[in-house]
Amino acid sequence: MQFKYDVIIIGAGINGLAIAKAMAEKEKKVLVIEKNHIASGASSHSSKLIHGGLRYLEHFEFSLVREALQDQKYLLDNYPDLVKLRPFYLPIYKNSKRPLWMIKFGLWLYSFFAKHGEKPMEISKEDFLREFRAIKEENLKSVFRYFDGKTDDSVLTHTISKEAEELGVEIAEKIELRAIEIDDNIIQLVTSDGTVETNLLINATGVWVDEINREFSLPSSYTIEKLSGIHLVIDRVLVPEPLILETSSKRIFFIIPEQETTTIGTTERSEDSDVDKIRINNEDVEYLLNESNNYLKKQLTRKDIKELYIGTRPIIKSQKDLSVMSREYKLDLHHIGQNRVLHVYGGKLTTFPSLARKVVKLLIN
Ligand SMILES: Cc1cc2nc3c(=O)[nH]c(=O)nc-3n(C[C@H](O)[C@H](O)[C@H](O)COP(=O)(O)OP(=O)(O)OC[C@H]3O[C@@H](n4cnc5c(N)ncnc54)[C@H](O)[C@@H]3O)c2cc1C
């Protein structure tokens, strides 16, 4: 690491790296400091969807969905090998908590906002059951198909990291941040690899944002709720294409086929402990197995699980129902003498292009 940078970013997740790349495109000298390794946080523990979030429509989060679908189109066009459009199947059963008209309207609105041109449609039950042999027929009422994006979150994040490095961004991994000293003229960061200086510090530590602010007494306008979600990786392919399903409590979950496995997720749990102490909870594993088994002919057990992973995201506090809480991000800028400190609160994997663009607009005239 050199001594003085135009911008220092803490956190090498998708957001920190996308901001680093966007700043380097503006010819800024950028350093990214990461305590672990690139994409070690939420950016490699997500559902790996590049989507607007169909379910956010029922909470009237139209601007979030529209923006995410614009980002989806950008990513489909610019990273065609990494972000693929896939058909998602939405089977509706007799005991579904959502009325059919609502689902039809939601799918229509979602495709109206999406820019990829693929329209949703109703599929015959017979065709669906012929292809999705593992799925129960009992009480199946209708089936819809729509299109959304799928990626590998870790590979995508590493790709953005490489692009940032090609533009001159320095990324320092396994760095311990020991102190942040701010006076009117300069911000100094004391790290395990030496001291570095800047006038612009960006805190892109995702769900660690509060912990950094607390430890280093940084000014901030928000605090967060930590919301974790687990995924089960089943040791074989259960379905030919992704399925979107409803839990008995009206939540949404996905069964997503990979090349040789199937990913099922996710759960939502509010966490009180430090982020690094968050662990997979047995209750959540049972919950996902039970909810999946409601739809599967052959019941899954723990023996079918090849791998489990947990990710945690920040949700800005003050919002009430966790499952409804907005996934919208906030940029929180503070001026201290000649210095600026920017905190990034939230931001989906999908929305990193627009988030990075907004950060540049906010910071560079
Ligand atoms: C269960 C789950 C499923 C999700 N599914 C989807 C999905 O399908 N589609 C979608 O668009 N979004 C999804 N998301 C959201 C998405 O994963 C996150 O919004 C995104 O990855 C956040 O990226 P980030 O860069 O802000 O944070 P992170 O990727 O968490 O990066 C923060 C980085 O900061 C580092 N850091 C922390 N403290 C320090 C420190 N003191 N010093 C240095 N570095 C530090 C961490 O090690 C980490 O690498 C999901 C999230 C979860 C939790």
The ligand as a MOL file (V3000), in Angstrom:
LIG
                    3D

  0  0  0     0  0            999 V3000
M  V30 BEGIN CTAB
M  V30 COUNTS 53 58 0 0 0
M  V30 BEGIN ATOM
M  V30 1 C -29.4760 -14.6890 2.2900 0
M  V30 2 C -29.2820 -13.6050 1.2810 0
M  V30 3 C -29.7130 -13.7850 -0.0240 0
M  V30 4 C -29.5400 -12.7830 -0.9510 0
M  V30 5 N -29.9360 -12.9890 -2.2450 0
M  V30 6 C -29.7770 -12.0140 -3.1690 0
M  V30 7 C -30.1240 -12.2350 -4.5200 0
M  V30 8 O -30.5340 -13.3350 -4.9140 0
M  V30 9 N -29.9930 -11.2040 -5.3870 0
M  V30 10 C -29.5320 -9.9940 -5.0070 0
M  V30 11 O -29.4910 -9.0930 -5.8410 0
M  V30 12 N -29.1430 -9.7630 -3.7330 0
M  V30 13 C -29.2320 -10.7410 -2.8150 0
M  V30 14 N -28.8220 -10.5450 -1.5350 0
M  V30 15 C -28.1970 -9.2730 -1.1800 0
M  V30 16 C -26.7260 -9.2490 -1.5910 0
M  V30 17 O -26.0770 -10.4600 -1.2780 0
M  V30 18 C -26.0300 -8.1320 -0.8310 0
M  V30 19 O -26.8300 -6.9900 -0.8890 0
M  V30 20 C -24.6850 -7.7610 -1.4360 0
M  V30 21 O -23.8900 -8.9070 -1.5890 0
M  V30 22 C -24.0230 -6.7710 -0.4850 0
M  V30 23 O -22.7330 -6.4920 -0.9300 0
M  V30 24 P -21.8210 -5.5490 -0.0610 0
M  V30 25 O -20.5990 -5.2840 -0.8670 0
M  V30 26 O -22.5860 -4.3610 0.4010 0
M  V30 27 O -21.5070 -6.3820 1.2780 0
M  V30 28 P -20.5910 -7.6640 1.5110 0
M  V30 29 O -20.5260 -8.5410 0.3320 0
M  V30 30 O -21.0450 -8.2670 2.7860 0
M  V30 31 O -19.1450 -7.0410 1.6910 0
M  V30 32 C -18.7190 -6.3480 2.8260 0
M  V30 33 C -17.2330 -6.6430 3.0090 0
M  V30 34 O -16.7230 -5.8180 4.0590 0
M  V30 35 C -15.7140 -6.5640 4.7080 0
M  V30 36 N -15.4370 -5.9830 6.0150 0
M  V30 37 C -16.2320 -5.9880 7.1040 0
M  V30 38 N -15.6140 -5.3930 8.1490 0
M  V30 39 C -14.3980 -4.9960 7.7040 0
M  V30 40 C -13.2900 -4.3380 8.3100 0
M  V30 41 N -13.2890 -3.9870 9.5970 0
M  V30 42 N -12.1970 -4.0870 7.5630 0
M  V30 43 C -12.1550 -4.4600 6.2680 0
M  V30 44 N -13.1690 -5.1050 5.6270 0
M  V30 45 C -14.2760 -5.3690 6.3400 0
M  V30 46 C -16.2980 -7.9600 4.7950 0
M  V30 47 O -15.3100 -8.9220 5.0330 0
M  V30 48 C -16.9560 -8.0840 3.4260 0
M  V30 49 O -16.1040 -8.6980 2.4700 0
M  V30 50 C -28.9480 -11.5570 -0.5770 0
M  V30 51 C -28.4820 -11.3780 0.7280 0
M  V30 52 C -28.6350 -12.4010 1.6550 0
M  V30 53 C -28.1150 -12.2000 3.0310 0
M  V30 END ATOM
M  V30 BEGIN BOND
M  V30 1 1 1 2
M  V30 2 1 2 3
M  V30 3 2 2 52
M  V30 4 2 3 4
M  V30 5 1 4 5
M  V30 6 1 4 50
M  V30 7 2 5 6
M  V30 8 1 6 7
M  V30 9 1 6 13
M  V30 10 2 7 8
M  V30 11 1 7 9
M  V30 12 1 9 10
M  V30 13 2 10 11
M  V30 14 1 10 12
M  V30 15 2 12 13
M  V30 16 1 13 14
M  V30 17 1 14 15
M  V30 18 1 14 50
M  V30 19 1 15 16
M  V30 20 1 16 17
M  V30 21 1 16 18
M  V30 22 1 18 19
M  V30 23 1 18 20
M  V30 24 1 20 21
M  V30 25 1 20 22
M  V30 26 1 22 23
M  V30 27 1 23 24
M  V30 28 2 24 25
M  V30 29 1 24 26
M  V30 30 1 24 27
M  V30 31 1 27 28
M  V30 32 2 28 29
M  V30 33 1 28 30
M  V30 34 1 28 31
M  V30 35 1 31 32
M  V30 36 1 32 33
M  V30 37 1 33 34
M  V30 38 1 33 48
M  V30 39 1 34 35
M  V30 40 1 35 36
M  V30 41 1 35 46
M  V30 42 1 36 37
M  V30 43 1 36 45
M  V30 44 2 37 38
M  V30 45 1 38 39
M  V30 46 1 39 40
M  V30 47 2 39 45
M  V30 48 1 40 41
M  V30 49 2 40 42
M  V30 50 1 42 43
M  V30 51 2 43 44
M  V30 52 1 44 45
M  V30 53 1 46 47
M  V30 54 1 46 48
M  V30 55 1 48 49
M  V30 56 2 50 51
M  V30 57 1 51 52
M  V30 58 1 52 53
M  V30 END BOND
M  V30 END CTAB
M  END
